Amino acid sequence: MTTLAISGLIRPLLEPRLPQGLDVRWFMTHEEALEAVKGAEIGWFDSNSKEDMVASLMAATDLKWLNSIYAGLDFLPMDVLASRGITVTNGAGINAITIAEYVVMGMLNIAKGYREVVRAQDRHEWLLDSPGKRELAGSKALLLGYGAIGKLIQPRLEAFGVEVTVVRRSPGASTLGPDQWRAHLGEFDWVILAVPATPETEGMIGAGELAAMKSDAVIVNIARGSVIDQPALVEALETKAIGGAFLDVTTPEPLPADHPLWSLPNAHISMHLSGRAQDKMFVRSADRFLANLASYLKGEPVAPVFDPSLGY
């Protein structure tokens, strides 16, 4: 009999639809999880505590398949996943639609100065002119990262008349390679980061890259805070070396209340909410898990598979 250890938070969406003949162990607390994972072949250990998730993984010595709603699993021990030969399916694409919409929202917010419009309403002040004069139409965006999210960002921006250039390893129209994009940074009005968090992408936007951007360029980060050298970004924003930044992610998270990014007028902090701006995440995750479970029980492949050697 196949044994599963699954967080009770997803139970209402799964239990009525699970196939018969499974040994399913539901848990609600970390202590219950550590007991449930013993001998489990399949696990879904998601928790608000990444430390608890790591501890559950370490205790699940018989695990063959680990599922997660998280797209980024860089906090898990990659060596353990690889050495045990665990198949990992992650949440890649589950929140792609809402994150892509968040990118468009952030860009429009900055282009139209909408934050100042909201503040004027709070003051009951009738503005006589728009605080933002930019149009998305006719602007140019560099999109770094062409996974599930990047593939949805591109058409949404193109619908607004934005010329999108994608950074990817495979050549194509409106594409730059990994060794080409830095030389072209000065051509873009928007630089959008949608890359996975890996050693290769850590600090990929540093002082040199920021200096190469246009003085009114805006950087949009919905990847991980670690892909930007944050002190260098703060300096670039303070000196107005670039036009602004829309940051859904920061280092650390939560951002300390006294951090300078909060107070910079050209920094927009959206508190890692882009993936939470929808109500379908758990429904989609449950549907995907059940489809994968049916495949797994028949000995067929599951998807999307997370590669510990690559970190995504």
Contacts in CASP RR format, 6 or more apart in sequence:
PFRMAT RR
TARGET T0000
AUTHOR 0000-0000-0000
METHOD contacts of the structure
MODEL  1
MTTLAISGLIRPLLEPRLPQGLDVRWFMTHEEALEAVKGAEIGWFDSNSK
EDMVASLMAATDLKWLNSIYAGLDFLPMDVLASRGITVTNGAGINAITIA
EYVVMGMLNIAKGYREVVRAQDRHEWLLDSPGKRELAGSKALLLGYGAIG
KLIQPRLEAFGVEVTVVRRSPGASTLGPDQWRAHLGEFDWVILAVPATPE
TEGMIGAGELAAMKSDAVIVNIARGSVIDQPALVEALETKAIGGAFLDVT
TPEPLPADHPLWSLPNAHISMHLSGRAQDKMFVRSADRFLANLASYLKGE
PVAPVFDPSLGY
1 21 0 8 1.000
1 22 0 8 1.000
1 23 0 8 1.000
2 21 0 8 1.000
2 22 0 8 1.000
2 23 0 8 1.000
2 41 0 8 1.000
2 42 0 8 1.000
2 297 0 8 1.000
3 22 0 8 1.000
3 23 0 8 1.000
3 24 0 8 1.000
3 25 0 8 1.000
3 39 0 8 1.000
3 40 0 8 1.000
3 41 0 8 1.000
3 42 0 8 1.000
4 22 0 8 1.000
4 23 0 8 1.000
4 24 0 8 1.000
4 25 0 8 1.000
4 40 0 8 1.000
4 41 0 8 1.000
4 42 0 8 1.000
4 43 0 8 1.000
4 44 0 8 1.000
5 25 0 8 1.000
5 27 0 8 1.000
5 33 0 8 1.000
5 36 0 8 1.000
5 37 0 8 1.000
5 40 0 8 1.000
5 42 0 8 1.000
5 43 0 8 1.000
5 44 0 8 1.000
5 45 0 8 1.000
5 56 0 8 1.000
5 60 0 8 1.000
6 14 0 8 1.000
6 24 0 8 1.000
6 25 0 8 1.000
6 26 0 8 1.000
6 27 0 8 1.000
6 43 0 8 1.000
6 44 0 8 1.000
7 26 0 8 1.000
7 27 0 8 1.000
7 28 0 8 1.000
7 33 0 8 1.000
7 44 0 8 1.000
7 45 0 8 1.000
7 46 0 8 1.000
7 47 0 8 1.000
8 26 0 8 1.000
8 27 0 8 1.000
8 28 0 8 1.000
9 28 0 8 1.000
9 46 0 8 1.000
10 44 0 8 1.000
10 46 0 8 1.000
10 282 0 8 1.000
10 285 0 8 1.000
10 286 0 8 1.000
10 289 0 8 1.000
11 26 0 8 1.000
13 282 0 8 1.000
13 283 0 8 1.000
13 286 0 8 1.000
14 286 0 8 1.000
14 289 0 8 1.000
14 290 0 8 1.000
15 24 0 8 1.000
17 286 0 8 1.000
17 290 0 8 1.000
18 24 0 8 1.000
18 290 0 8 1.000
18 293 0 8 1.000
19 293 0 8 1.000
19 294 0 8 1.000
19 297 0 8 1.000
25 36 0 8 1.000
25 40 0 8 1.000
26 36 0 8 1.000
27 33 0 8 1.000
27 35 0 8 1.000
27 36 0 8 1.000
30 47 0 8 1.000
30 49 0 8 1.000
30 52 0 8 1.000
30 55 0 8 1.000
30 56 0 8 1.000
33 45 0 8 1.000
33 47 0 8 1.000
33 52 0 8 1.000
33 56 0 8 1.000
34 55 0 8 1.000
34 56 0 8 1.000
34 59 0 8 1.000
37 43 0 8 1.000
37 45 0 8 1.000
37 56 0 8 1.000
37 59 0 8 1.000
37 60 0 8 1.000
37 63 0 8 1.000
38 59 0 8 1.000
38 60 0 8 1.000
38 61 0 8 1.000
38 62 0 8 1.000
39 60 0 8 1.000
39 61 0 8 1.000
39 62 0 8 1.000
40 60 0 8 1.000
40 62 0 8 1.000
40 63 0 8 1.000
41 62 0 8 1.000
41 63 0 8 1.000
41 64 0 8 1.000
41 65 0 8 1.000
42 63 0 8 1.000
42 64 0 8 1.000
42 65 0 8 1.000
42 66 0 8 1.000
42 67 0 8 1.000
42 293 0 8 1.000
42 296 0 8 1.000
43 60 0 8 1.000
43 63 0 8 1.000
43 65 0 8 1.000
43 66 0 8 1.000
43 67 0 8 1.000
44 66 0 8 1.000
44 67 0 8 1.000
44 68 0 8 1.000
44 289 0 8 1.000
45 52 0 8 1.000
45 53 0 8 1.000
45 56 0 8 1.000
45 57 0 8 1.000
45 60 0 8 1.000
45 66 0 8 1.000
45 68 0 8 1.000
46 53 0 8 1.000
46 68 0 8 1.000
46 69 0 8 1.000
46 70 0 8 1.000
47 53 0 8 1.000
47 56 0 8 1.000
50 75 0 8 1.000
53 68 0 8 1.000
53 75 0 8 1.000
53 76 0 8 1.000
54 75 0 8 1.000
54 76 0 8 1.000
54 77 0 8 1.000
57 63 0 8 1.000
57 66 0 8 1.000
57 76 0 8 1.000
57 77 0 8 1.000
57 80 0 8 1.000
57 81 0 8 1.000
58 77 0 8 1.000
58 80 0 8 1.000
60 66 0 8 1.000
61 84 0 8 1.000
63 84 0 8 1.000
63 86 0 8 1.000
64 85 0 8 1.000
64 86 0 8 1.000
64 87 0 8 1.000
65 86 0 8 1.000
65 87 0 8 1.000
65 88 0 8 1.000
65 89 0 8 1.000
65 296 0 8 1.000
65 302 0 8 1.000
66 81 0 8 1.000
66 86 0 8 1.000
66 87 0 8 1.000
66 88 0 8 1.000
66 89 0 8 1.000
67 88 0 8 1.000
67 89 0 8 1.000
67 289 0 8 1.000
67 292 0 8 1.000
68 88 0 8 1.000
68 89 0 8 1.000
68 90 0 8 1.000
68 91 0 8 1.000
68 306 0 8 1.000
69 91 0 8 1.000
69 94 0 8 1.000
69 281 0 8 1.000
69 282 0 8 1.000
69 285 0 8 1.000
70 90 0 8 1.000
70 91 0 8 1.000
71 90 0 8 1.000
71 91 0 8 1.000
71 92 0 8 1.000
71 93 0 8 1.000
71 94 0 8 1.000
71 95 0 8 1.000
72 90 0 8 1.000
72 91 0 8 1.000
72 196 0 8 1.000
72 197 0 8 1.000
72 312 0 8 1.000
73 88 0 8 1.000
73 90 0 8 1.000
73 306 0 8 1.000
73 311 0 8 1.000
74 196 0 8 1.000
74 197 0 8 1.000
74 198 0 8 1.000
74 224 0 8 1.000
74 311 0 8 1.000
78 308 0 8 1.000
78 309 0 8 1.000
78 311 0 8 1.000
79 308 0 8 1.000
80 86 0 8 1.000
81 88 0 8 1.000
81 308 0 8 1.000
82 308 0 8 1.000
82 309 0 8 1.000
87 302 0 8 1.000
87 305 0 8 1.000
88 305 0 8 1.000
88 306 0 8 1.000
88 308 0 8 1.000
89 288 0 8 1.000
89 289 0 8 1.000
89 292 0 8 1.000
89 302 0 8 1.000
89 303 0 8 1.000
89 304 0 8 1.000
89 305 0 8 1.000
89 306 0 8 1.000
90 304 0 8 1.000
90 306 0 8 1.000
91 285 0 8 1.000
91 288 0 8 1.000
91 304 0 8 1.000
92 147 0 8 1.000
92 148 0 8 1.000
92 304 0 8 1.000
92 306 0 8 1.000
92 312 0 8 1.000
93 148 0 8 1.000
93 149 0 8 1.000
93 304 0 8 1.000
94 281 0 8 1.000
94 284 0 8 1.000
94 285 0 8 1.000
94 288 0 8 1.000
95 274 0 8 1.000
95 275 0 8 1.000
95 276 0 8 1.000
95 278 0 8 1.000
95 281 0 8 1.000
96 148 0 8 1.000
96 149 0 8 1.000
96 150 0 8 1.000
96 151 0 8 1.000
96 152 0 8 1.000
97 152 0 8 1.000
97 278 0 8 1.000
98 274 0 8 1.000
98 275 0 8 1.000
98 276 0 8 1.000
98 277 0 8 1.000
98 278 0 8 1.000
99 149 0 8 1.000
99 152 0 8 1.000
99 222 0 8 1.000
99 248 0 8 1.000
99 274 0 8 1.000
99 275 0 8 1.000
100 149 0 8 1.000
100 150 0 8 1.000
100 152 0 8 1.000
100 153 0 8 1.000
100 156 0 8 1.000
101 156 0 8 1.000
101 277 0 8 1.000
102 222 0 8 1.000
102 248 0 8 1.000
102 270 0 8 1.000
102 273 0 8 1.000
102 274 0 8 1.000
102 275 0 8 1.000
102 277 0 8 1.000
103 153 0 8 1.000
103 156 0 8 1.000
103 157 0 8 1.000
103 192 0 8 1.000
103 194 0 8 1.000
103 220 0 8 1.000
103 222 0 8 1.000
103 246 0 8 1.000
103 274 0 8 1.000
104 153 0 8 1.000
104 156 0 8 1.000
104 157 0 8 1.000
104 160 0 8 1.000
106 220 0 8 1.000
106 246 0 8 1.000
106 268 0 8 1.000
106 270 0 8 1.000
107 136 0 8 1.000
107 157 0 8 1.000
107 190 0 8 1.000
107 218 0 8 1.000
107 220 0 8 1.000
107 246 0 8 1.000
108 114 0 8 1.000
108 136 0 8 1.000
109 115 0 8 1.000
109 246 0 8 1.000
109 268 0 8 1.000
110 134 0 8 1.000
110 218 0 8 1.000
110 244 0 8 1.000
110 246 0 8 1.000
110 268 0 8 1.000
111 132 0 8 1.000
111 134 0 8 1.000
111 135 0 8 1.000
111 136 0 8 1.000
112 130 0 8 1.000
112 131 0 8 1.000
112 132 0 8 1.000
112 134 0 8 1.000
113 130 0 8 1.000
113 131 0 8 1.000
113 132 0 8 1.000
114 132 0 8 1.000
115 268 0 8 1.000
116 127 0 8 1.000
116 131 0 8 1.000
116 132 0 8 1.000
117 127 0 8 1.000
117 130 0 8 1.000
117 131 0 8 1.000
120 126 0 8 1.000
120 127 0 8 1.000
136 157 0 8 1.000
136 160 0 8 1.000
136 161 0 8 1.000
136 162 0 8 1.000
137 160 0 8 1.000
137 161 0 8 1.000
137 162 0 8 1.000
138 161 0 8 1.000
138 162 0 8 1.000
138 163 0 8 1.000
139 161 0 8 1.000
139 162 0 8 1.000
139 163 0 8 1.000
139 189 0 8 1.000
139 190 0 8 1.000
140 162 0 8 1.000
140 163 0 8 1.000
140 164 0 8 1.000
140 165 0 8 1.000
140 187 0 8 1.000
140 188 0 8 1.000
140 189 0 8 1.000
140 190 0 8 1.000
141 157 0 8 1.000
141 162 0 8 1.000
141 163 0 8 1.000
141 164 0 8 1.000
141 165 0 8 1.000
141 188 0 8 1.000
141 189 0 8 1.000
141 190 0 8 1.000
141 191 0 8 1.000
141 192 0 8 1.000
142 165 0 8 1.000
142 167 0 8 1.000
142 176 0 8 1.000
142 181 0 8 1.000
142 184 0 8 1.000
142 185 0 8 1.000
142 187 0 8 1.000
142 188 0 8 1.000
142 190 0 8 1.000
142 191 0 8 1.000
142 192 0 8 1.000
143 150 0 8 1.000
143 153 0 8 1.000
143 154 0 8 1.000
143 164 0 8 1.000
143 165 0 8 1.000
143 166 0 8 1.000
143 167 0 8 1.000
143 192 0 8 1.000
143 194 0 8 1.000
144 167 0 8 1.000
144 181 0 8 1.000
144 191 0 8 1.000
144 192 0 8 1.000
144 193 0 8 1.000
144 194 0 8 1.000
144 195 0 8 1.000
144 204 0 8 1.000
145 166 0 8 1.000
145 167 0 8 1.000
145 168 0 8 1.000
145 193 0 8 1.000
145 194 0 8 1.000
145 195 0 8 1.000
145 223 0 8 1.000
146 154 0 8 1.000
146 166 0 8 1.000
146 167 0 8 1.000
146 168 0 8 1.000
146 194 0 8 1.000
147 194 0 8 1.000
149 194 0 8 1.000
149 222 0 8 1.000
150 166 0 8 1.000
150 194 0 8 1.000
153 164 0 8 1.000
153 192 0 8 1.000
153 194 0 8 1.000
154 164 0 8 1.000
154 166 0 8 1.000
157 164 0 8 1.000
158 164 0 8 1.000
162 190 0 8 1.000
163 174 0 8 1.000
164 174 0 8 1.000
165 174 0 8 1.000
165 175 0 8 1.000
165 176 0 8 1.000
165 184 0 8 1.000
165 188 0 8 1.000
166 174 0 8 1.000
166 175 0 8 1.000
166 176 0 8 1.000
167 175 0 8 1.000
167 176 0 8 1.000
167 177 0 8 1.000
167 178 0 8 1.000
167 180 0 8 1.000
167 181 0 8 1.000
168 175 0 8 1.000
168 177 0 8 1.000
169 177 0 8 1.000
169 178 0 8 1.000
171 177 0 8 1.000
176 184 0 8 1.000
182 209 0 8 1.000
182 212 0 8 1.000
185 191 0 8 1.000
185 209 0 8 1.000
185 212 0 8 1.000
185 213 0 8 1.000
185 217 0 8 1.000
186 212 0 8 1.000
186 213 0 8 1.000
186 214 0 8 1.000
186 217 0 8 1.000
187 214 0 8 1.000
188 213 0 8 1.000
188 214 0 8 1.000
188 217 0 8 1.000
189 214 0 8 1.000
189 216 0 8 1.000
189 217 0 8 1.000
189 218 0 8 1.000
190 217 0 8 1.000
190 218 0 8 1.000
190 219 0 8 1.000
190 220 0 8 1.000
191 205 0 8 1.000
191 213 0 8 1.000
191 217 0 8 1.000
191 218 0 8 1.000
191 219 0 8 1.000
191 220 0 8 1.000
192 219 0 8 1.000
192 220 0 8 1.000
192 222 0 8 1.000
193 204 0 8 1.000
193 205 0 8 1.000
193 219 0 8 1.000
193 220 0 8 1.000
193 221 0 8 1.000
193 222 0 8 1.000
193 223 0 8 1.000
193 227 0 8 1.000
193 228 0 8 1.000
194 222 0 8 1.000
194 223 0 8 1.000
195 201 0 8 1.000
195 204 0 8 1.000
195 223 0 8 1.000
195 227 0 8 1.000
196 223 0 8 1.000
196 224 0 8 1.000
196 310 0 8 1.000
196 311 0 8 1.000
196 312 0 8 1.000
197 223 0 8 1.000
197 224 0 8 1.000
197 226 0 8 1.000
197 227 0 8 1.000
197 311 0 8 1.000
197 312 0 8 1.000
198 310 0 8 1.000
198 311 0 8 1.000
198 312 0 8 1.000
201 223 0 8 1.000
201 224 0 8 1.000
201 226 0 8 1.000
201 227 0 8 1.000
202 226 0 8 1.000
202 227 0 8 1.000
203 226 0 8 1.000
203 227 0 8 1.000
203 228 0 8 1.000
203 229 0 8 1.000
204 227 0 8 1.000
204 228 0 8 1.000
205 219 0 8 1.000
205 227 0 8 1.000
205 228 0 8 1.000
205 229 0 8 1.000
205 233 0 8 1.000
206 228 0 8 1.000
206 229 0 8 1.000
206 232 0 8 1.000
206 233 0 8 1.000
207 229 0 8 1.000
207 232 0 8 1.000
207 235 0 8 1.000
207 236 0 8 1.000
208 232 0 8 1.000
210 219 0 8 1.000
210 232 0 8 1.000
210 233 0 8 1.000
210 236 0 8 1.000
210 241 0 8 1.000
210 242 0 8 1.000
211 236 0 8 1.000
211 241 0 8 1.000
213 219 0 8 1.000
213 241 0 8 1.000
213 242 0 8 1.000
214 242 0 8 1.000
215 240 0 8 1.000
215 241 0 8 1.000
215 242 0 8 1.000
215 243 0 8 1.000
216 242 0 8 1.000
216 243 0 8 1.000
217 242 0 8 1.000
217 243 0 8 1.000
217 244 0 8 1.000
218 242 0 8 1.000
218 243 0 8 1.000
218 244 0 8 1.000
218 245 0 8 1.000
218 246 0 8 1.000
219 228 0 8 1.000
219 233 0 8 1.000
219 242 0 8 1.000
219 244 0 8 1.000
219 245 0 8 1.000
219 246 0 8 1.000
220 245 0 8 1.000
220 246 0 8 1.000
221 227 0 8 1.000
221 228 0 8 1.000
221 245 0 8 1.000
221 246 0 8 1.000
221 247 0 8 1.000
221 248 0 8 1.000
221 249 0 8 1.000
222 248 0 8 1.000
222 249 0 8 1.000
222 274 0 8 1.000
223 249 0 8 1.000
224 249 0 8 1.000
225 247 0 8 1.000
225 249 0 8 1.000
225 250 0 8 1.000
225 251 0 8 1.000
225 253 0 8 1.000
226 251 0 8 1.000
228 251 0 8 1.000
230 250 0 8 1.000
230 251 0 8 1.000
230 261 0 8 1.000
233 245 0 8 1.000
234 260 0 8 1.000
234 261 0 8 1.000
234 264 0 8 1.000
235 241 0 8 1.000
236 242 0 8 1.000
237 243 0 8 1.000
237 244 0 8 1.000
237 245 0 8 1.000
237 261 0 8 1.000
237 264 0 8 1.000
237 266 0 8 1.000
237 267 0 8 1.000
238 260 0 8 1.000
238 264 0 8 1.000
240 266 0 8 1.000
242 266 0 8 1.000
243 266 0 8 1.000
244 266 0 8 1.000
244 267 0 8 1.000
244 268 0 8 1.000
245 266 0 8 1.000
245 267 0 8 1.000
245 268 0 8 1.000
246 268 0 8 1.000
246 270 0 8 1.000
247 261 0 8 1.000
247 267 0 8 1.000
247 268 0 8 1.000
247 269 0 8 1.000
247 270 0 8 1.000
248 270 0 8 1.000
248 271 0 8 1.000
248 272 0 8 1.000
248 273 0 8 1.000
248 274 0 8 1.000
249 272 0 8 1.000
250 259 0 8 1.000
250 261 0 8 1.000
250 269 0 8 1.000
250 272 0 8 1.000
253 272 0 8 1.000
254 271 0 8 1.000
255 261 0 8 1.000
255 262 0 8 1.000
255 269 0 8 1.000
255 271 0 8 1.000
261 267 0 8 1.000
261 269 0 8 1.000
262 269 0 8 1.000
275 281 0 8 1.000
292 302 0 8 1.000
292 303 0 8 1.000
295 301 0 8 1.000
295 302 0 8 1.000
296 302 0 8 1.000
306 312 0 8 1.000
END
